[in-house]
Amino acid sequence: MKSFLKITRPLHLLLAALTYTLGASIPAYLGKPFQSPAFSLGLAGVLLAQLSMSLLAEVFRPHNEPLVEDETPAQKETLRNNALYISIAALSSTAFIVYLLYTNHVLVLPSFILLLSSFILIILYAIPPIRLLNRGFGELTLAVHIAYVIPSIGFLLQASENHRLLSVIIIPLTALALAYFLIVNFTSFPDDQKYERVTLLRRLTWERAVPLHHSLIVFAYVVFAIAPLLGFSIFWPAFLTLPFAVLQIILLRNISIGGKPNWTLLTATALAVFGLTAYFLTLTFWLR
């Protein structure tokens, strides 16, 4: 049970639920009526999609890589098969939810395109021969899915049409998500080298990845800072996480120049920057 729970990546599910709720909270701020059935069906759909994304990544993991530590060949095969069956069931359930959304007249063309994009990203991320996870683009795909596609689905199921406020939120949020997943690459670097995994970090090398990480953080907060110039003055809660972002940059810089790494603190800080930014913005939109 613990082995299966691990490969479902519950943290990714939690982040997906958070970003979906963020997207769904924006239309209410813009004066749109909140639609509970659409919210519930959409939330179930994106969580099942994210679950299948995590499971399929493990199903098609190379056979020389363990799914969990100290597993026997029989346990590995059983776990792989169970993950495949559940991922197929999750995708089938998502398709049924899309049908329910259509029959309830809340599925407009833009939201259908995003739901289709979610499915395509899952396939490209996890399944050979493309399997972006093994080509150094898995982190980017994961960031786009959780921080861009999922909140957009939440927004469009409520609003039925796009709005520039959504873009001003999800673009910097995607940058913070990519910075977080890049930090995860740093912590898993020895194992990635051992099993010759082509992660974003290994593709870029440390020399390029560290400046990219810093640039993603700076870019996100610059976008939040100029949002008032675009007519949106509601982004101040995003700056509550700025101290964590500064700490994140300092910690990674110290490691890159030879300092003793504290991977637990660095990972927790990166997660806090992404997760708390999404949470504070969600809370702000719900309370307005």
FENJO-V554612 format. One record per pair of residues at least 4 apart in sequence whose C-alpha atoms are under 6 Angstrom apart, sorted by the first residue. I is the first residue (numbers start at 1). J is the second residue. D is the distance in Angstrom with one decimal. If there is no record, write none. Layout:
((I J D) (I J D))
This chain:
((8 54 5.6) (8 55 5.8) (16 146 5.3) (19 151 5.1) (20 150 5.4) (20 151 4.3) (20 154 5.0) (22 282 4.6) (23 151 4.2) (23 152 5.9) (23 154 4.8) (23 155 4.4) (24 154 4.4) (24 155 4.5) (25 285 5.8) (25 286 5.8) (26 285 5.9) (27 32 5.2) (27 159 5.6) (28 32 4.9) (29 285 5.7) (38 42 5.9) (45 94 4.9) (48 90 5.2) (52 56 5.8) (52 87 4.4) (53 122 5.2) (55 83 5.5) (56 126 5.6) (57 126 4.5) (59 80 5.1) (71 75 6.0) (83 87 6.0) (86 90 6.0) (101 106 5.6) (101 107 5.4) (102 107 4.9) (111 153 5.8) (111 156 5.6) (121 125 5.8) (123 127 5.4) (124 130 5.9) (124 131 5.4) (124 132 6.0) (125 131 4.9) (125 132 4.7) (125 133 5.4) (126 131 4.9) (127 131 4.9) (132 137 5.2) (132 138 5.0) (133 137 6.0) (133 138 3.8) (134 198 5.2) (135 198 5.4) (136 198 5.0) (136 199 4.2) (136 200 4.2) (136 203 5.8) (137 200 5.9) (139 181 5.8) (143 147 5.7) (143 174 5.8) (143 177 5.2) (143 178 5.2) (144 148 4.9) (145 149 4.9) (146 150 5.5) (147 173 6.0) (147 174 4.9) (148 170 5.4) (155 159 6.0) (156 160 4.7) (156 161 5.9) (167 171 5.8) (170 174 5.9) (172 220 4.1) (175 216 5.3) (176 274 5.4) (177 274 5.8) (179 213 5.4) (180 270 5.1) (185 189 5.8) (192 196 5.6) (192 197 4.8) (198 202 5.9) (201 205 5.5) (201 209 6.0) (204 208 5.6) (204 209 5.7) (215 219 5.9) (221 225 6.0) (227 232 5.4) (228 232 4.6) (228 233 4.8) (237 280 5.8) (238 277 5.2) (241 273 5.6) (245 273 5.9) (248 269 6.0) (254 259 5.0) (255 259 4.5) (255 261 5.5) (263 267 5.9) (265 269 6.0) (271 275 5.7) (272 276 5.3) (273 277 5.9) (276 280 5.9))
